[in-house]
Amino acid sequence: MADTAPGASGNPSTAEVLEALSDGPAPDVSLPPQLIESDIDRQRSYAHLVGLQQHYSHKSQWSYFLMAMMLGMIGFQSFLLFKVGAAQWTFAEYDWLLPALLVQNLAQIAGLCVIVVQALFKDVQS
């Protein structure tokens, strides 16, 4: 069956219907203001929902990165303490170095924990 030939029942062909539609005036598709405002509100809510999903996805990735950083810092401190405790490393000439390293590393871990807790567990503003 060809699209350009009229049908057996005398109906117009697809090409004739499309030509008739393109020749006529544009249909009036204006919507009442209530529907437009409602649609805008729905789109705004959807955009907010997408933003929240992206926010929490980013927060999840960031928290895994920070956990890895903290694990590395704690691992370094443990390794340092093990080496010094097993007398494999000695800081006899620099008796100030080991306490300074341990205090600095512990302060960094505690500071990072405070930043993480403040950043990851605050409410998201709407």
Buried (B, 14 or more C-beta within 10 A) or exposed (E): EEEEEEEEEEEEBEEEEEEEEEEEEEEEEEEEEEEEEEEEEEEEEEEEEEEEEEEEEEBEEEEEEBEEBBEEBEEEBEEBEEEBEEEEEEBEEEEEEBEEBBEEBEEBBEEBEEEBEEEEEEEEEE
